[in-house]
Amino acid sequence: MIYSIDKNKSDIPSYFRNHYHSFIQSLVQQFRIDESILDYNLYRFSECFKLFANDLIRQHHQAADYFQLDDQQKRYAFEFYLQIDGKYELFIINN
């Protein structure tokens, strides 16, 4: 990437920053957890989903765009991931 997004320069409009704030902040509020914990778990979820999608693409000869998730689907899949990962109880106890 040849540019970076600076959180402190809010006078310059940015699609990525707006999308980040709306998606990530809604998850922070939903799960009531720190942003860094959420970020780490989203990364782990993303890696697991890539492995899953790549395996299905290879086995069933599907197109890669078949496995693109919109934000709502990503929310549901992430919540499911947290439940099967065994860490979801920590979020419920903290709430």
Buried (B, 14 or more C-beta within 10 A) or exposed (E): EEEEEEEEEEEEEBEEBEEEEEBBEEBBEBBEBEEEBBEEBBEBBBEBBEEEBEEEBEEEEEEEEEBEBEEEEBBEBBBEBBEEEEBBEEBEEEE
